[in-house]
Amino acid sequence: MTLKFLDKLNKQSFTVHSVVLRYRSSYFYKELENATTNKKHIKTVRKPNISAQIFEIILKYIYGGIINIENSDTKTIYELMISANELELKELSTKLESYLIEFKYSWLRTHFSLAYQVTGTDGNSSNESTETIPYKNLKRIQKINNK
């Protein structure tokens, strides 16, 4: 099966195995179940908030179970964490969250506005935003913002 992944800037097709995606991600299990296949047997997934570059890294993780962030800049690692969380790759998002807190804590504090989006609040813990629900599992990042 070919998966056409559409982001904001460009269109990119990836040849993937739907069985692998469904097995590794409950998000893809649901998404691919409902996606229609065109005449050429291509399913399209639209994720405008995930770049093709990040999606390619995630695919490597889905297939290989490992990820190399050694030469990645911190913003890319942060975007990868958010995207992994959104795609319901809990193990990956948790590991990236731990890495950012342990090794890039000062970056998180300096880029407070990005990290603040993860909390899903306007500063009051009782006033959650529905727009940031995909970030609900990133509890340790949320605690940084509450300090």
N, CA, C and O atoms as a GROMACS GRO file, in nm:
protein
  588
    1MET      N    1   0.084  -0.117   0.000
    1MET     CA    2   0.000   0.000   0.000
    1MET      C    3   0.089   0.124   0.000
    1MET      O    4   0.194   0.124   0.063
    2THR      N    5   0.047   0.227  -0.069
    2THR     CA    6   0.116   0.355  -0.066
    2THR      C    7   0.035   0.450   0.019
    2THR      O    8  -0.087   0.460   0.006
    3LEU      N    9   0.104   0.519   0.105
    3LEU     CA   10   0.041   0.619   0.189
    3LEU      C   11   0.086   0.756   0.139
    3LEU      O   12   0.206   0.782   0.131
    4LYS      N   13  -0.008   0.840   0.106
    4LYS     CA   14   0.027   0.976   0.066
    4LYS      C   15   0.010   1.062   0.189
    4LYS      O   16  -0.100   1.078   0.242
    5PHE      N   17   0.119   1.117   0.233
    5PHE     CA   18   0.121   1.200   0.353
    5PHE      C   19   0.124   1.346   0.308
    5PHE      O   20   0.213   1.386   0.233
    6LEU      N   21   0.028   1.424   0.352
    6LEU     CA   22   0.020   1.564   0.312
    6LEU      C   23   0.045   1.654   0.431
    6LEU      O   24  -0.022   1.644   0.534
    7ASP      N   25   0.143   1.743   0.418
    7ASP     CA   26   0.167   1.844   0.520
    7ASP      C   27   0.136   1.980   0.461
    7ASP      O   28   0.085   1.989   0.350
    8LYS      N   29   0.166   2.087   0.534
    8LYS     CA   30   0.136   2.222   0.489
    8LYS      C   31   0.210   2.260   0.362
    8LYS      O   32   0.153   2.323   0.273
    9LEU      N   33   0.337   2.223   0.354
    9LEU     CA   34   0.424   2.275   0.249
    9LEU      C   35   0.429   2.191   0.122
    9LEU      O   36   0.438   2.245   0.012
   10ASN      N   37   0.423   2.061   0.138
   10ASN     CA   38   0.440   1.978   0.019
   10ASN      C   39   0.364   1.847   0.031
   10ASN      O   40   0.311   1.813   0.137
   11LYS      N   41   0.360   1.778  -0.076
   11LYS     CA   42   0.300   1.645  -0.078
   11LYS      C   43   0.415   1.546  -0.087
   11LYS      O   44   0.512   1.568  -0.160
   12GLN      N   45   0.404   1.439  -0.014
   12GLN     CA   46   0.506   1.337  -0.022
   12GLN      C   47   0.441   1.202  -0.005
   12GLN      O   48   0.355   1.185   0.081
   13SER      N   49   0.480   1.107  -0.085
   13SER     CA   50   0.427   0.972  -0.076
   13SER      C   51   0.530   0.881  -0.011
   13SER      O   52   0.650   0.892  -0.035
   14PHE      N   53   0.480   0.793   0.071
   14PHE     CA   54   0.565   0.694   0.137
   14PHE      C   55   0.504   0.558   0.110
   14PHE      O   56   0.383   0.539   0.124
   15THR      N   57   0.585   0.464   0.072
   15THR     CA   58   0.537   0.327   0.056
   15THR      C   59   0.557   0.258   0.190
   15THR      O   60   0.669   0.244   0.238
   16VAL      N   61   0.447   0.215   0.248
   16VAL     CA   62   0.450   0.156   0.382
   16VAL      C   63   0.362   0.033   0.386
   16VAL      O   64   0.285   0.007   0.293
   17HIS      N   65   0.374  -0.040   0.492
   17HIS     CA   66   0.291  -0.157   0.515
   17HIS      C   67   0.186  -0.118   0.619
   17HIS      O   68   0.220  -0.088   0.734
   18SER      N   69   0.061  -0.118   0.579
   18SER     CA   70  -0.044  -0.074   0.672
   18SER      C   71  -0.049  -0.162   0.796
   18SER      O   72  -0.082  -0.113   0.904
   19VAL      N   73  -0.016  -0.290   0.782
   19VAL     CA   74  -0.017  -0.380   0.897
   19VAL      C   75   0.084  -0.333   1.002
   19VAL      O   76   0.056  -0.335   1.121
   20VAL      N   77   0.201  -0.290   0.956
   20VAL     CA   78   0.305  -0.242   1.048
   20VAL      C   79   0.258  -0.115   1.118
   20VAL      O   80   0.270  -0.103   1.240
   21LEU      N   81   0.206  -0.020   1.041
   21LEU     CA   82   0.159   0.105   1.101
   21LEU      C   83   0.047   0.080   1.202
   21LEU      O   84   0.047   0.138   1.310
   22ARG      N   85  -0.045  -0.004   1.166
   22ARG     CA   86  -0.158  -0.035   1.256
   22ARG      C   87  -0.110  -0.103   1.384
   22ARG      O   88  -0.161  -0.076   1.493
   23TYR      N   89  -0.014  -0.191   1.371
   23TYR     CA   90   0.036  -0.264   1.487
   23TYR      C   91   0.110  -0.170   1.583
   23TYR      O   92   0.098  -0.183   1.705
   24ARG      N   93   0.187  -0.077   1.529
   24ARG     CA   94   0.272   0.009   1.611
   24ARG      C   95   0.201   0.132   1.667
   24ARG      O   96   0.247   0.191   1.764
   25SER      N   97   0.089   0.171   1.607
   25SER     CA   98   0.024   0.296   1.647
   25SER      C   99  -0.128   0.281   1.646
   25SER      O  100  -0.187   0.249   1.543
   26SER      N  101  -0.190   0.304   1.760
   26SER     CA  102  -0.336   0.299   1.764
   26SER      C  103  -0.397   0.410   1.680
   26SER      O  104  -0.508   0.397   1.629
   27TYR      N  105  -0.324   0.520   1.664
   27TYR     CA  106  -0.371   0.628   1.577
   27TYR      C  107  -0.385   0.576   1.433
   27TYR      O  108  -0.489   0.595   1.370
   28PHE      N  109  -0.281   0.511   1.382
   28PHE     CA  110  -0.287   0.459   1.246
   28PHE      C  111  -0.387   0.346   1.233
   28PHE      O  112  -0.448   0.328   1.128
   29TYR      N  113  -0.404   0.269   1.339
   29TYR     CA  114  -0.505   0.164   1.335
   29TYR      C  115  -0.641   0.225   1.303
   29TYR      O  116  -0.712   0.177   1.215
   30LYS      N  117  -0.677   0.330   1.376
   30LYS     CA  118  -0.806   0.397   1.354
   30LYS      C  119  -0.809   0.472   1.221
   30LYS      O  120  -0.906   0.462   1.146
   31GLU      N  121  -0.704   0.546   1.191
   31GLU     CA  122  -0.699   0.629   1.071
   31GLU      C  123  -0.704   0.546   0.943
   31GLU      O  124  -0.777   0.580   0.850
   32LEU      N  125  -0.627   0.440   0.937
   32LEU     CA  126  -0.622   0.358   0.816
   32LEU      C  127  -0.747   0.272   0.800
   32LEU      O  128  -0.784   0.235   0.688
   33GLU      N  129  -0.811   0.243   0.909
   33GLU     CA  130  -0.938   0.170   0.903
   33GLU      C  131  -1.044   0.252   0.830
   33GLU      O  132  -1.125   0.199   0.755
   34ASN      N  133  -1.041   0.384   0.854
   34ASN     CA  134  -1.143   0.473   0.799
   34ASN      C  135  -1.102   0.540   0.668
   34ASN      O  136  -1.186   0.596   0.598
   35ALA      N  137  -0.974   0.534   0.634
   35ALA     CA  138  -0.928   0.601   0.511
   35ALA      C  139  -0.974   0.524   0.388
   35ALA      O  140  -0.971   0.401   0.384
   36THR      N  141  -1.016   0.600   0.289
   36THR     CA  142  -1.058   0.536   0.164
   36THR      C  143  -0.937   0.516   0.073
   36THR      O  144  -0.842   0.594   0.077
   37THR      N  145  -0.944   0.414  -0.007
   37THR     CA  146  -0.837   0.383  -0.102
   37THR      C  147  -0.882   0.428  -0.240
   37THR      O  148  -0.995   0.400  -0.282
   38ASN      N  149  -0.794   0.498  -0.311
   38ASN     CA  150  -0.830   0.541  -0.447
   38ASN      C  151  -0.807   0.425  -0.545
   38ASN      O  152  -0.772   0.314  -0.505
   39LYS      N  153  -0.826   0.452  -0.673
   39LYS     CA  154  -0.814   0.349  -0.777
   39LYS      C  155  -0.676   0.288  -0.785
   39LYS      O  156  -0.660   0.173  -0.828
   40LYS      N  157  -0.576   0.365  -0.744
   40LYS     CA  158  -0.437   0.315  -0.749
   40LYS      C  159  -0.395   0.251  -0.616
   40LYS      O  160  -0.276   0.226  -0.595
   41HIS      N  161  -0.490   0.224  -0.529
   41HIS     CA  162  -0.466   0.162  -0.398
   41HIS      C  163  -0.381   0.250  -0.307
   41HIS      O  164  -0.294   0.201  -0.234
   42ILE      N  165  -0.406   0.379  -0.312
   42ILE     CA  166  -0.334   0.474  -0.229
   42ILE      C  167  -0.429   0.532  -0.126
   42ILE      O  168  -0.538   0.578  -0.158
   43LYS      N  169  -0.386   0.528  -0.002
   43LYS     CA  170  -0.461   0.591   0.106
   43LYS      C  171  -0.392   0.722   0.140
   43LYS      O  172  -0.269   0.730   0.140
   44THR      N  173  -0.470   0.824   0.168
   44THR     CA  174  -0.414   0.956   0.197
   44THR      C  175  -0.439   0.991   0.343
   44THR      O  176  -0.550   0.977   0.394
   45VAL      N  177  -0.334   1.037   0.409
   45VAL     CA  178  -0.342   1.086   0.546
   45VAL      C  179  -0.300   1.231   0.545
   45VAL      O  180  -0.192   1.264   0.496
   46ARG      N  181  -0.383   1.316   0.598
   46ARG     CA  182  -0.352   1.460   0.605
   46ARG      C  183  -0.317   1.497   0.748
   46ARG      O  184  -0.400   1.486   0.839
   47LYS      N  185  -0.196   1.541   0.766
   47LYS     CA  186  -0.149   1.589   0.896
   47LYS      C  187  -0.073   1.719   0.872
   47LYS      O  188   0.050   1.718   0.870
   48PRO      N  189  -0.143   1.830   0.855
   48PRO     CA  190  -0.077   1.956   0.820
   48PRO      C  191   0.018   2.009   0.927
   48PRO      O  192   0.104   2.092   0.898
   49ASN      N  193   0.004   1.962   1.048
   49ASN     CA  194   0.092   2.009   1.154
   49ASN      C  195   0.218   1.923   1.172
   49ASN      O  196   0.301   1.953   1.258
   50ILE      N  197   0.233   1.818   1.092
   50ILE     CA  198   0.352   1.732   1.098
   50ILE      C  199   0.424   1.743   0.964
   50ILE      O  200   0.366   1.713   0.859
   51SER      N  201   0.549   1.785   0.967
   51SER     CA  202   0.626   1.799   0.843
   51SER      C  203   0.664   1.661   0.789
   51SER      O  204   0.669   1.563   0.864
   52ALA      N  205   0.690   1.656   0.661
   52ALA     CA  206   0.734   1.531   0.598
   52ALA      C  207   0.865   1.483   0.659
   52ALA      O  208   0.887   1.363   0.673
   53GLN      N  209   0.953   1.576   0.695
   53GLN     CA  210   1.082   1.542   0.757
   53GLN      C  211   1.059   1.468   0.890
   53GLN      O  212   1.121   1.365   0.915
   54ILE      N  213   0.971   1.520   0.972
   54ILE     CA  214   0.940   1.457   1.101
   54ILE      C  215   0.872   1.322   1.078
   54ILE      O  216   0.903   1.224   1.146
   55PHE      N  217   0.780   1.317   0.983
   55PHE     CA  218   0.710   1.193   0.954
   55PHE      C  219   0.807   1.084   0.908
   55PHE      O  220   0.790   0.967   0.942
   56GLU      N  221   0.906   1.122   0.831
   56GLU     CA  222   1.005   1.025   0.784
   56GLU      C  223   1.085   0.967   0.902
   56GLU      O  224   1.113   0.847   0.905
   57ILE      N  225   1.120   1.051   0.997
   57ILE     CA  226   1.190   1.003   1.118
   57ILE      C  227   1.101   0.907   1.195
   57ILE      O  228   1.147   0.804   1.244
   58ILE      N  229   0.973   0.943   1.206
   58ILE     CA  230   0.878   0.857   1.277
   58ILE      C  231   0.863   0.722   1.206
   58ILE      O  232   0.854   0.618   1.272
   59LEU      N  233   0.859   0.723   1.074
   59LEU     CA  234   0.851   0.596   1.001
   59LEU      C  235   0.971   0.507   1.029
   59LEU      O  236   0.957   0.386   1.046
   60LYS      N  237   1.089   0.567   1.035
   60LYS     CA  238   1.210   0.489   1.067
   60LYS      C  239   1.197   0.427   1.206
   60LYS      O  240   1.238   0.313   1.227
   61TYR      N  241   1.140   0.502   1.299
   61TYR     CA  242   1.118   0.448   1.433
   61TYR      C  243   1.015   0.334   1.430
   61TYR      O  244   1.035   0.230   1.493
   62ILE      N  245   0.905   0.355   1.358
   62ILE     CA  246   0.800   0.253   1.351
   62ILE      C  247   0.856   0.122   1.295
   62ILE      O  248   0.823   0.015   1.344
   63TYR      N  249   0.939   0.131   1.193
   63TYR     CA  250   0.995   0.011   1.130
   63TYR      C  251   1.113  -0.047   1.205
   63TYR      O  252   1.128  -0.169   1.212
   64GLY      N  253   1.197   0.039   1.262
   64GLY     CA  254   1.320  -0.011   1.324
   64GLY      C  255   1.321  -0.013   1.475
   64GLY      O  256   1.404  -0.081   1.536
   65GLY      N  257   1.230   0.060   1.537
   65GLY     CA  258   1.223   0.061   1.683
   65GLY      C  259   1.328   0.148   1.750
   65GLY      O  260   1.333   0.155   1.873
   66ILE      N  261   1.412   0.214   1.672
   66ILE     CA  262   1.513   0.303   1.729
   66ILE      C  263   1.508   0.438   1.658
   66ILE      O  264   1.453   0.451   1.549
   67ILE      N  265   1.566   0.535   1.724
   67ILE     CA  266   1.570   0.668   1.667
   67ILE      C  267   1.704   0.731   1.702
   67ILE      O  268   1.751   0.716   1.814
   68ASN      N  269   1.764   0.799   1.608
   68ASN     CA  270   1.892   0.865   1.631
   68ASN      C  271   1.870   1.015   1.633
   68ASN      O  272   1.842   1.076   1.529
   69ILE      N  273   1.882   1.075   1.750
   69ILE     CA  274   1.864   1.219   1.763
   69ILE      C  275   1.996   1.290   1.791
   69ILE      O  276   1.999   1.409   1.824
   70GLU      N  277   2.103   1.215   1.779
   70GLU     CA  278   2.236   1.266   1.812
   70GLU      C  279   2.270   1.396   1.739
   70GLU      O  280   2.324   1.488   1.799
   71ASN      N  281   2.239   1.404   1.611
   71ASN     CA  282   2.273   1.522   1.532
   71ASN      C  283   2.153   1.614   1.507
   71ASN      O  284   2.160   1.703   1.421
   72SER      N  285   2.046   1.593   1.580
   72SER     CA  286   1.925   1.674   1.561
   72SER      C  287   1.927   1.796   1.652
   72SER      O  288   1.975   1.790   1.765
   73ASP      N  289   1.874   1.906   1.600
   73ASP     CA  290   1.863   2.025   1.684
   73ASP      C  291   1.745   2.006   1.780
   73ASP      O  292   1.657   1.923   1.757
   74THR      N  293   1.746   2.084   1.887
   74THR     CA  294   1.648   2.066   1.993
   74THR      C  295   1.505   2.092   1.945
   74THR      O  296   1.413   2.022   1.987
   75LYS      N  297   1.486   2.189   1.859
   75LYS     CA  298   1.351   2.217   1.809
   75LYS      C  299   1.296   2.098   1.731
   75LYS      O  300   1.177   2.067   1.742
   76THR      N  301   1.380   2.032   1.653
   76THR     CA  302   1.337   1.913   1.580
   76THR      C  303   1.297   1.802   1.676
   76THR      O  304   1.197   1.734   1.656
   77ILE      N  305   1.376   1.784   1.781
   77ILE     CA  306   1.345   1.682   1.882
   77ILE      C  307   1.212   1.714   1.949
   77ILE      O  308   1.130   1.625   1.974
   78TYR      N  309   1.190   1.842   1.979
   78TYR     CA  310   1.065   1.885   2.040
   78TYR      C  311   0.947   1.856   1.946
   78TYR      O  312   0.845   1.800   1.989
   79GLU      N  313   0.960   1.893   1.819
   79GLU     CA  314   0.853   1.868   1.721
   79GLU      C  315   0.829   1.719   1.703
   79GLU      O  316   0.716   1.675   1.685
   80LEU      N  317   0.934   1.641   1.709
   80LEU     CA  318   0.924   1.496   1.700
   80LEU      C  319   0.845   1.441   1.819
   80LEU      O  320   0.762   1.351   1.802
   81MET      N  321   0.872   1.494   1.937
   81MET     CA  322   0.800   1.451   2.057
   81MET      C  323   0.650   1.481   2.044
   81MET      O  324   0.566   1.396   2.073
   82ILE      N  325   0.618   1.602   2.000
   82ILE     CA  326   0.478   1.642   1.985
   82ILE      C  327   0.409   1.554   1.880
   82ILE      O  328   0.297   1.510   1.901
   83SER      N  329   0.476   1.530   1.769
   83SER     CA  330   0.419   1.448   1.662
   83SER      C  331   0.402   1.303   1.705
   83SER      O  332   0.300   1.241   1.674
   84ALA      N  333   0.499   1.249   1.776
   84ALA     CA  334   0.490   1.111   1.825
   84ALA      C  335   0.373   1.098   1.922
   84ALA      O  336   0.301   0.998   1.921
   85ASN      N  337   0.354   1.199   2.004
   85ASN     CA  338   0.242   1.198   2.097
   85ASN      C  339   0.109   1.202   2.021
   85ASN      O  340   0.016   1.129   2.054
   86GLU      N  341   0.102   1.286   1.920
   86GLU     CA  342  -0.020   1.297   1.840
   86GLU      C  343  -0.051   1.168   1.765
   86GLU      O  344  -0.168   1.132   1.749
   87LEU      N  345   0.052   1.099   1.721
   87LEU     CA  346   0.034   0.973   1.648
   87LEU      C  347   0.023   0.853   1.743
   87LEU      O  348   0.025   0.738   1.700
   88GLU      N  349   0.012   0.882   1.871
   88GLU     CA  350  -0.009   0.782   1.976
   88GLU      C  351   0.104   0.680   1.982
   88GLU      O  352   0.081   0.560   2.000
   89LEU      N  353   0.227   0.730   1.967
   89LEU     CA  354   0.347   0.649   1.986
   89LEU      C  355   0.401   0.683   2.124
   89LEU      O  356   0.499   0.756   2.139
   90LYS      N  357   0.336   0.628   2.225
   90LYS     CA  358   0.360   0.667   2.364
   90LYS      C  359   0.506   0.645   2.407
   90LYS      O  360   0.566   0.731   2.471
   91GLU      N  361   0.562   0.530   2.371
   91GLU     CA  362   0.700   0.500   2.411
   91GLU      C  363   0.796   0.606   2.357
   91GLU      O  364   0.883   0.654   2.430
   92LEU      N  365   0.781   0.641   2.230
   92LEU     CA  366   0.868   0.740   2.169
   92LEU      C  367   0.847   0.878   2.231
   92LEU      O  368   0.944   0.945   2.264
   93SER      N  369   0.724   0.920   2.246
   93SER     CA  370   0.699   1.054   2.301
   93SER      C  371   0.750   1.064   2.445
   93SER      O  372   0.802   1.168   2.484
   94THR      N  373   0.735   0.958   2.523
   94THR     CA  374   0.784   0.957   2.661
   94THR      C  375   0.936   0.964   2.666
   94THR      O  376   0.992   1.037   2.748
   95LYS      N  377   1.003   0.888   2.580
   95LYS     CA  378   1.150   0.890   2.577
   95LYS      C  379   1.203   1.027   2.534
   95LYS      O  380   1.300   1.076   2.591
   96LEU      N  381   1.138   1.088   2.435
   96LEU     CA  382   1.181   1.220   2.390
   96LEU      C  383   1.153   1.326   2.496
   96LEU      O  384   1.233   1.418   2.516
   97GLU      N  385   1.042   1.313   2.564
   97GLU     CA  386   1.009   1.405   2.673
   97GLU      C  387   1.116   1.396   2.783
   97GLU      O  388   1.162   1.498   2.833
   98SER      N  389   1.152   1.274   2.819
   98SER     CA  390   1.256   1.253   2.922
   98SER      C  391   1.389   1.312   2.877
   98SER      O  392   1.458   1.377   2.955
   99TYR      N  393   1.425   1.289   2.752
   99TYR     CA  394   1.550   1.343   2.698
   99TYR      C  395   1.551   1.496   2.706
   99TYR      O  396   1.649   1.556   2.750
  100LEU      N  397   1.443   1.558   2.662
  100LEU     CA  398   1.436   1.704   2.665
  100LEU      C  399   1.447   1.759   2.807
  100LEU      O  400   1.515   1.859   2.831
  101ILE      N  401   1.380   1.696   2.899
  101ILE     CA  402   1.384   1.743   3.038
  101ILE      C  403   1.522   1.721   3.098
  101ILE      O  404   1.573   1.808   3.169
  102GLU      N  405   1.582   1.608   3.071
  102GLU     CA  406   1.711   1.576   3.130
  102GLU      C  407   1.827   1.654   3.069
  102GLU      O  408   1.916   1.701   3.140
  103PHE      N  409   1.826   1.667   2.936
  103PHE     CA  410   1.942   1.725   2.868
  103PHE      C  411   1.918   1.862   2.806
  103PHE      O  412   2.014   1.933   2.774
  104LYS      N  413   1.795   1.900   2.788
  104LYS     CA  414   1.764   2.028   2.721
  104LYS      C  415   1.669   2.114   2.804
  104LYS      O  416   1.589   2.191   2.750
  105TYR      N  417   1.678   2.101   2.935
  105TYR     CA  418   1.589   2.174   3.024
  105TYR      C  419   1.597   2.325   3.002
  105TYR      O  420   1.495   2.394   3.000
  106SER      N  421   1.717   2.377   2.986
  106SER     CA  422   1.733   2.521   2.967
  106SER      C  423   1.667   2.566   2.836
  106SER      O  424   1.612   2.676   2.830
  107TRP      N  425   1.671   2.482   2.733
  107TRP     CA  426   1.604   2.516   2.607
  107TRP      C  427   1.453   2.525   2.629
  107TRP      O  428   1.388   2.616   2.578
  108LEU      N  429   1.398   2.430   2.704
  108LEU     CA  430   1.255   2.432   2.733
  108LEU      C  431   1.215   2.558   2.807
  108LEU      O  432   1.111   2.618   2.780
  109ARG      N  433   1.299   2.599   2.902
  109ARG     CA  434   1.269   2.722   2.977
  109ARG      C  435   1.284   2.844   2.888
  109ARG      O  436   1.205   2.938   2.899
  110THR      N  437   1.384   2.846   2.801
  110THR     CA  438   1.406   2.959   2.711
  110THR      C  439   1.295   2.969   2.608
  110THR      O  440   1.252   3.079   2.572
  111HIS      N  441   1.248   2.858   2.560
  111HIS     CA  442   1.141   2.853   2.461
  111HIS      C  443   1.008   2.821   2.528
  111HIS      O  444   0.933   2.733   2.485
  112PHE      N  445   0.982   2.892   2.633
  112PHE     CA  446   0.865   2.870   2.716
  112PHE      C  447   0.735   2.871   2.635
  112PHE      O  448   0.644   2.792   2.663
  113SER      N  449   0.726   2.958   2.536
  113SER     CA  450   0.602   2.967   2.459
  113SER      C  451   0.570   2.836   2.387
  113SER      O  452   0.453   2.798   2.378
  114LEU      N  453   0.672   2.766   2.336
  114LEU     CA  454   0.649   2.637   2.272
  114LEU      C  455   0.608   2.532   2.376
  114LEU      O  456   0.511   2.458   2.357
  115ALA      N  457   0.684   2.526   2.483
  115ALA     CA  458   0.655   2.428   2.586
  115ALA      C  459   0.520   2.456   2.653
  115ALA      O  460   0.452   2.364   2.697
  116TYR      N  461   0.483   2.582   2.660
  116TYR     CA  462   0.357   2.621   2.722
  116TYR      C  463   0.238   2.566   2.644
  116TYR      O  464   0.135   2.535   2.703
  117GLN      N  465   0.252   2.553   2.512
  117GLN     CA  466   0.144   2.499   2.430
  117GLN      C  467   0.108   2.358   2.472
  117GLN      O  468  -0.006   2.314   2.455
  118VAL      N  469   0.205   2.286   2.527
  118VAL     CA  470   0.182   2.148   2.569
  118VAL      C  471   0.087   2.141   2.687
  118VAL      O  472   0.014   2.043   2.701
  119THR      N  473   0.086   2.244   2.771
  119THR     CA  474   0.004   2.237   2.891
  119THR      C  475  -0.144   2.240   2.859
  119THR      O  476  -0.223   2.178   2.930
  120GLY      N  477  -0.183   2.310   2.753
  120GLY     CA  478  -0.322   2.315   2.717
  120GLY      C  479  -0.404   2.405   2.807
  120GLY      O  480  -0.526   2.393   2.813
  121THR      N  481  -0.336   2.496   2.878
  121THR     CA  482  -0.410   2.585   2.966
  121THR      C  483  -0.373   2.729   2.938
  121THR      O  484  -0.277   2.758   2.867
  122ASP      N  485  -0.451   2.817   2.994
  122ASP     CA  486  -0.421   2.959   2.983
  122ASP      C  487  -0.358   3.010   3.112
  122ASP      O  488  -0.360   3.130   3.140
  123GLY      N  489  -0.301   2.918   3.189
  123GLY     CA  490  -0.239   2.954   3.315
  123GLY      C  491  -0.318   2.904   3.434
  123GLY      O  492  -0.262   2.893   3.543
  124ASN      N  493  -0.444   2.873   3.417
  124ASN     CA  494  -0.528   2.817   3.522
  124ASN      C  495  -0.551   2.670   3.493
  124ASN      O  496  -0.600   2.635   3.386
  125SER      N  497  -0.515   2.585   3.587
  125SER     CA  498  -0.522   2.442   3.561
  125SER      C  499  -0.665   2.394   3.537
  125SER      O  500  -0.684   2.288   3.478
  126SER      N  501  -0.764   2.470   3.579
  126SER     CA  502  -0.902   2.427   3.559
  126SER      C  503  -0.959   2.472   3.425
  126SER      O  504  -1.073   2.437   3.392
  127ASN      N  505  -0.882   2.549   3.347
  127ASN     CA  506  -0.934   2.604   3.222
  127ASN      C  507  -0.858   2.545   3.104
  127ASN      O  508  -0.779   2.614   3.040
  128GLU      N  509  -0.883   2.417   3.074
  128GLU     CA  510  -0.810   2.350   2.967
  128GLU      C  511  -0.865   2.384   2.830
  128GLU      O  512  -0.985   2.404   2.813
  129SER      N  513  -0.775   2.390   2.735
  129SER     CA  514  -0.812   2.417   2.597
  129SER      C  515  -0.834   2.286   2.524
  129SER      O  516  -0.757   2.192   2.542
  130THR      N  517  -0.936   2.278   2.442
  130THR     CA  518  -0.961   2.155   2.366
  130THR      C  519  -0.864   2.141   2.250
  130THR      O  520  -0.849   2.032   2.196
  131GLU      N  521  -0.799   2.249   2.209
  131GLU     CA  522  -0.707   2.244   2.095
  131GLU      C  523  -0.580   2.166   2.127
  131GLU      O  524  -0.515   2.116   2.034
  132THR      N  525  -0.542   2.155   2.251
  132THR     CA  526  -0.414   2.092   2.285
  132THR      C  527  -0.431   1.953   2.345
  132THR      O  528  -0.337   1.901   2.404
  133ILE      N  529  -0.546   1.893   2.330
  133ILE     CA  530  -0.570   1.759   2.383
  133ILE      C  531  -0.465   1.658   2.339
  133ILE      O  532  -0.430   1.572   2.419
  134PRO      N  533  -0.411   1.664   2.215
  134PRO     CA  534  -0.310   1.564   2.178
  134PRO      C  535  -0.188   1.566   2.270
  134PRO      O  536  -0.112   1.469   2.271
  135TYR      N  537  -0.168   1.671   2.345
  135TYR     CA  538  -0.050   1.681   2.430
  135TYR      C  539  -0.077   1.638   2.573
  135TYR      O  540   0.009   1.656   2.660
  136LYS      N  541  -0.192   1.580   2.599
  136LYS     CA  542  -0.231   1.548   2.736
  136LYS      C  543  -0.138   1.448   2.803
  136LYS      O  544  -0.133   1.444   2.926
  137ASN      N  545  -0.066   1.367   2.728
  137ASN     CA  546   0.020   1.265   2.786
  137ASN      C  547   0.158   1.318   2.826
  137ASN      O  548   0.236   1.245   2.888
  138LEU      N  549   0.189   1.439   2.792
  138LEU     CA  550   0.322   1.494   2.819
  138LEU      C  551   0.322   1.565   2.954
  138LEU      O  552   0.344   1.686   2.962
  139LYS      N  553   0.299   1.488   3.058
  139LYS     CA  554   0.280   1.543   3.191
  139LYS      C  555   0.406   1.606   3.250
  139LYS      O  556   0.398   1.705   3.323
  140ARG      N  557   0.522   1.550   3.220
  140ARG     CA  558   0.645   1.605   3.278
  140ARG      C  559   0.678   1.741   3.218
  140ARG      O  560   0.728   1.829   3.290
  141ILE      N  561   0.652   1.761   3.090
  141ILE     CA  562   0.671   1.893   3.028
  141ILE      C  563   0.573   1.991   3.090
  141ILE      O  564   0.608   2.106   3.115
  142GLN      N  565   0.453   1.946   3.115
  142GLN     CA  566   0.352   2.033   3.177
  142GLN      C  567   0.399   2.082   3.313
  142GLN      O  568   0.377   2.197   3.348
  143LYS      N  569   0.463   1.996   3.389
  143LYS     CA  570   0.510   2.035   3.523
  143LYS      C  571   0.617   2.144   3.516
  143LYS      O  572   0.625   2.229   3.605
  144ILE      N  573   0.699   2.143   3.412
  144ILE     CA  574   0.801   2.246   3.395
  144ILE      C  575   0.735   2.382   3.384
  144ILE      O  576   0.783   2.480   3.441
  145ASN      N  577   0.626   2.387   3.312
  145ASN     CA  578   0.558   2.514   3.290
  145ASN      C  579   0.484   2.564   3.412
  145ASN      O  580   0.451   2.682   3.422
  146ASN      N  581   0.457   2.474   3.506
  146ASN     CA  582   0.386   2.514   3.627
  146ASN      C  583   0.479   2.559   3.738
  146ASN      O  584   0.433   2.602   3.844
  147LYS      N  585   0.611   2.550   3.713
  147LYS     CA  586   0.708   2.593   3.815
  147LYS      C  587   0.724   2.742   3.815
  147LYS      O  588   0.802   2.796   3.894
   0.00000   0.00000   0.00000
